[in-house]
């Protein structure tokens, strides 16, 4: 029986390398990995020609511009972000449709503004200060797949452009939103380090570290995301938007507490407001992605243990 041909674009990035590993472990797949040396995804002509020639059954786009602050303060960088995050997914999705393949593209929690609706318990009329319905009710606060995007940064706007472009192309495609990606450092030399990579170095070099105790969201472990991506494809889920994040939402500060606890780093952790570290781009105050379509992933705390083992 012929193998299923899967093309992974951005194959040397943090997520891309895990996608390659996940699909290669399965003998039913023939994996091709392309990075920037093999294809310029901002060239519509090149995208169409190369994909037509390869004619894969599945195309996964793991390429992303993620210099959040850079594209906020520099117009040229914003234009680049719009090309990579906004236009390119549309080129890839259209080329995918032409060869009759399945397309997967990754987006971000930063397409939201950070002000989610607060759910009420079933039966609440919303006209009381307190009632028995609220007594043991703990609302899940965040954004589900049907929530309306409203980005507050140029980066978020560029990611939303990509979602729209991919969906407009039609065909069988999935938009997967994630947040705070971490995992084994990318093979690509100019890839951005994850938060945990950076904060480990800081903790080992300093007696104390200040960490923002705001901006609640979820972390996403690259190997877990790669496996769940394969699961979505193989279970023939309906085209649409999916949220894939590890469970247990937290702030940056709370995550560092867990990281240093697991690594036994004794550095003092000081919680601070976001104003302590002025940044050009606004961040959502709450950008927790709520998954209503898939079995949930494990806690980021459990994933963190595997991440740390990989670094040994």
C-alpha positions as CSV (number, residue, x, y, z in Angstrom):
1,X,0.0,0.0,0.0
2,X,1.3,3.5,-0.9
3,X,2.4,5.6,1.9
4,X,0.7,8.9,2.8
5,X,2.9,11.8,1.7
6,X,3.1,14.6,4.3
7,X,5.0,17.8,3.8
8,X,6.0,19.8,6.8
9,X,7.0,23.4,6.1
10,X,9.2,25.0,8.8
11,X,10.7,21.6,9.5
12,X,13.7,22.9,11.5
13,X,11.7,25.0,13.9
14,X,10.7,24.0,17.5
15,X,7.3,22.7,16.4
16,X,8.3,21.6,12.9
17,X,11.0,19.2,14.1
18,X,8.6,17.5,16.4
19,X,6.1,17.1,13.6
20,X,8.8,15.5,11.5
21,X,9.6,13.1,14.4
22,X,6.0,12.2,15.1
23,X,5.1,11.3,11.5
24,X,8.4,9.6,10.8
25,X,7.8,7.2,13.6
26,X,4.7,5.9,11.8
27,X,5.5,3.7,8.9
28,X,2.3,4.7,7.0
29,X,3.8,8.1,6.2
30,X,6.5,9.4,3.9
31,X,7.7,12.7,5.4
32,X,9.2,15.6,3.5
33,X,10.6,18.5,5.5
34,X,11.1,22.0,4.0
35,X,12.5,25.0,5.7
36,X,13.4,28.5,4.4
37,X,16.4,27.0,2.4
38,X,13.9,24.8,0.4
39,X,11.0,27.2,-0.1
40,X,10.0,30.8,0.2
41,X,6.4,30.7,1.3
42,X,5.9,34.4,0.7
43,X,6.3,33.7,-3.1
44,X,2.9,32.5,-4.4
45,X,4.4,31.3,-7.6
46,X,7.1,29.3,-5.9
47,X,4.6,27.8,-3.5
48,X,2.3,26.7,-6.3
49,X,5.1,25.2,-8.4
50,X,6.8,23.3,-5.7
51,X,3.7,21.9,-4.1
52,X,2.3,20.8,-7.5
53,X,5.5,19.0,-8.2
54,X,5.6,17.2,-4.8
55,X,1.9,16.6,-4.7
56,X,1.6,15.6,-1.0
57,X,-1.5,14.3,0.7
58,X,-1.0,16.5,3.8
59,X,0.6,19.9,4.1
60,X,1.4,21.3,7.6
61,X,2.6,24.9,7.9
62,X,4.7,25.3,11.0
63,X,6.3,28.6,9.8
64,X,5.7,31.7,11.9
65,X,7.0,35.2,12.3
66,X,6.9,35.7,16.1
67,X,8.9,38.8,16.9
68,X,5.9,40.3,18.7
69,X,7.5,43.6,19.8
70,X,9.7,44.1,16.7
71,X,6.7,44.2,14.3
72,X,4.9,46.6,16.7
73,X,7.6,49.3,16.5
74,X,9.0,48.7,13.0
75,X,6.7,49.1,9.9
76,X,9.0,47.0,7.7
77,X,8.9,44.2,10.3
78,X,5.1,44.5,10.4
79,X,5.0,44.1,6.6
80,X,7.2,41.0,6.9
81,X,4.9,39.6,9.6
82,X,1.9,40.1,7.3
83,X,3.6,38.3,4.5
84,X,4.7,35.3,6.6
85,X,1.8,35.1,9.0
86,X,-0.9,36.6,6.8
87,X,-0.5,36.1,3.1
88,X,1.6,32.9,3.0
89,X,-1.0,30.7,4.7
90,X,-3.4,31.7,2.0
91,X,-0.9,30.7,-0.7
92,X,-0.2,27.4,0.9
93,X,-3.9,26.7,1.5
94,X,-4.8,27.4,-2.2
95,X,-1.9,25.3,-3.4
96,X,-3.0,22.5,-1.1
97,X,-6.6,22.6,-2.4
98,X,-5.3,22.3,-6.0
99,X,-3.6,19.0,-5.3
100,X,-6.5,17.7,-3.2
101,X,-4.5,17.6,0.0
102,X,-5.3,18.4,3.7
103,X,-3.9,21.7,5.0
104,X,-3.0,22.5,8.7
105,X,-2.0,25.9,9.8
106,X,-1.1,27.2,13.3
107,X,-2.4,30.4,14.9
108,X,-2.1,32.1,18.2
109,X,-4.0,33.2,21.4
110,X,-2.9,36.7,20.5
111,X,-5.8,37.0,18.1
112,X,-7.9,37.8,21.2
113,X,-8.0,41.1,23.1
114,X,-7.7,39.6,26.6
115,X,-11.2,40.4,27.8
116,X,-13.3,37.2,27.6
117,X,-16.9,37.0,28.5
118,X,-17.5,35.7,32.0
119,X,-19.9,32.7,31.9
120,X,-22.9,32.5,34.2
121,X,-24.3,29.2,35.7
122,X,-27.1,27.6,33.8
123,X,-30.4,29.1,34.7
124,X,-29.0,32.4,35.9
125,X,-31.1,35.4,34.7
126,X,-28.2,37.8,35.4
127,X,-30.4,40.1,37.6
128,X,-29.2,39.2,41.0
129,X,-26.2,40.1,43.1
130,X,-25.9,36.5,44.5
131,X,-27.9,33.3,44.4
132,X,-27.6,29.6,45.1
133,X,-26.7,29.0,41.4
134,X,-23.4,30.7,42.0
135,X,-22.5,29.0,45.2
136,X,-20.4,26.2,43.9
137,X,-20.0,27.5,40.4
138,X,-16.4,28.1,39.1
139,X,-16.5,29.6,35.6
140,X,-14.0,28.6,32.9
141,X,-12.7,31.9,31.8
142,X,-11.1,32.3,28.4
143,X,-11.8,32.0,24.7
144,X,-13.3,29.0,23.0
145,X,-13.1,28.2,19.2
146,X,-16.3,30.3,18.5
147,X,-15.1,33.4,20.3
148,X,-14.7,36.5,18.1
149,X,-11.1,37.5,17.5
150,X,-10.1,41.1,18.3
151,X,-6.2,41.4,18.2
152,X,-4.6,44.3,20.1
153,X,-1.1,44.0,18.6
154,X,0.3,44.0,15.1
155,X,1.5,40.4,15.6
156,X,-2.0,39.3,16.6
157,X,-3.4,41.1,13.5
158,X,-0.9,39.3,11.2
159,X,-2.0,35.9,12.7
160,X,-5.7,36.7,12.2
161,X,-5.0,37.6,8.6
162,X,-3.5,34.1,8.1
163,X,-6.5,32.4,9.7
164,X,-8.8,34.3,7.3
165,X,-6.7,33.7,4.3
166,X,-6.5,30.0,4.9
167,X,-10.2,29.7,5.5
168,X,-11.1,31.7,2.4
169,X,-9.1,29.2,0.3
170,X,-11.5,26.5,1.1
171,X,-10.8,22.8,0.9
172,X,-10.0,20.5,3.8
173,X,-8.1,22.6,6.3
174,X,-7.6,23.0,10.0
175,X,-6.6,26.2,11.9
176,X,-4.9,25.2,15.2
177,X,-4.5,27.9,17.8
178,X,-1.8,27.5,20.5
179,X,-0.1,29.6,23.1
180,X,3.3,29.9,24.8
181,X,5.0,27.1,22.8
182,X,7.9,25.3,24.5
183,X,10.0,22.3,23.8
184,X,13.4,21.1,22.6
185,X,15.3,24.1,21.1
186,X,14.9,24.4,17.4
187,X,17.5,23.2,14.9
188,X,17.2,26.4,13.0
189,X,19.9,28.8,14.1
190,X,17.8,32.0,14.1
191,X,14.8,30.5,15.9
192,X,13.4,32.3,18.9
193,X,14.0,30.6,22.3
194,X,11.0,29.6,24.4
195,X,10.2,31.3,27.7
196,X,11.4,28.3,29.7
197,X,14.7,28.2,27.8
198,X,15.3,31.9,28.6
199,X,14.2,31.8,32.2
200,X,16.3,28.7,33.0
201,X,19.4,30.6,31.9
202,X,18.4,33.7,33.9
203,X,17.7,31.6,37.1
204,X,21.1,29.9,36.9
205,X,23.0,33.2,36.6
206,X,21.2,35.4,39.1
207,X,20.2,35.4,42.8
208,X,16.8,36.8,42.0
209,X,14.5,37.2,39.0
210,X,11.5,39.5,38.5
211,X,8.6,37.8,36.6
212,X,5.3,39.3,35.4
213,X,2.4,38.0,37.4
214,X,-0.2,38.8,34.8
215,X,-1.2,37.7,31.3
216,X,-2.9,34.4,32.2
217,X,-2.9,31.8,29.4
218,X,-1.8,28.2,28.8
219,X,1.5,26.7,27.7
220,X,1.8,24.3,24.8
221,X,4.4,21.5,24.7
222,X,5.6,21.0,21.1
223,X,5.7,17.2,21.2
224,X,2.1,17.1,22.6
225,X,0.9,19.5,19.9
226,X,2.5,17.4,17.2
227,X,0.9,14.2,18.4
228,X,-2.5,15.9,18.7
229,X,-2.2,17.4,15.2
230,X,-1.7,13.8,13.8
231,X,-4.7,12.7,15.8
232,X,-6.9,15.4,14.3
233,X,-5.9,14.4,10.8
234,X,-6.3,10.7,11.3
235,X,-9.7,11.0,13.1
236,X,-10.9,13.0,10.1
237,X,-12.2,15.8,12.2
238,X,-14.3,18.5,10.5
239,X,-12.5,21.4,8.9
240,X,-12.3,24.4,11.2
241,X,-10.6,26.0,14.2
242,X,-9.2,23.9,17.1
243,X,-7.6,25.0,20.3
244,X,-4.7,22.8,21.5
245,X,-2.9,23.8,24.7
246,X,-1.7,22.0,27.8
247,X,-4.1,22.3,30.7
248,X,-3.6,24.4,33.8
249,X,-3.7,28.1,32.8
250,X,-1.2,30.3,34.7
251,X,0.7,33.5,34.7
252,X,4.4,33.8,33.8
253,X,5.3,34.1,37.5
254,X,3.3,30.9,38.4
255,X,5.0,29.0,35.6
256,X,8.5,30.0,36.9
257,X,7.6,28.8,40.4
258,X,6.8,25.4,38.9
259,X,9.9,25.4,36.7
260,X,12.3,26.2,39.5
261,X,10.6,23.8,41.8
262,X,11.2,21.0,39.3
263,X,14.8,22.0,38.6
264,X,15.5,22.8,42.3
265,X,16.8,26.3,41.3
266,X,16.9,28.4,44.5
267,X,16.8,31.8,42.8
268,X,14.3,34.2,44.4
269,X,11.3,34.8,42.2
270,X,9.7,38.3,42.6
271,X,6.2,38.9,41.1
272,X,5.8,42.2,39.3
273,X,3.2,44.0,37.2
274,X,3.5,44.0,33.4
275,X,4.4,47.8,33.7
276,X,7.7,46.7,35.2
277,X,8.9,45.7,31.8
278,X,7.5,48.2,29.2
279,X,7.0,46.5,25.8
280,X,6.0,48.0,22.5
281,X,3.2,45.5,21.9
282,X,0.2,45.1,24.1
283,X,-0.5,41.6,25.5
284,X,-3.9,40.2,26.3
285,X,-4.5,40.2,30.0
286,X,-6.3,36.8,29.7
287,X,-5.8,34.7,26.6
288,X,-6.6,31.2,27.9
289,X,-7.7,29.0,25.0
290,X,-10.7,26.8,25.9
291,X,-10.8,23.5,24.0
292,X,-14.4,22.3,23.3
293,X,-13.7,19.9,20.4
294,X,-10.9,17.5,21.5
295,X,-9.8,15.4,24.4
296,X,-7.7,17.7,26.7
297,X,-3.9,17.6,26.8
298,X,-2.1,16.8,30.1
299,X,-1.0,19.6,32.5
300,X,1.9,21.7,31.4
301,X,3.5,20.7,34.7
302,X,3.7,17.1,33.5
303,X,4.9,18.2,30.1
304,X,7.6,20.3,31.8
305,X,9.1,17.2,33.3
306,X,9.6,15.7,29.8
307,X,11.0,19.0,28.5
308,X,13.6,19.0,31.3
309,X,14.6,15.4,30.7
310,X,15.2,16.3,27.0
311,X,17.6,19.0,28.0
312,X,19.8,16.7,30.1
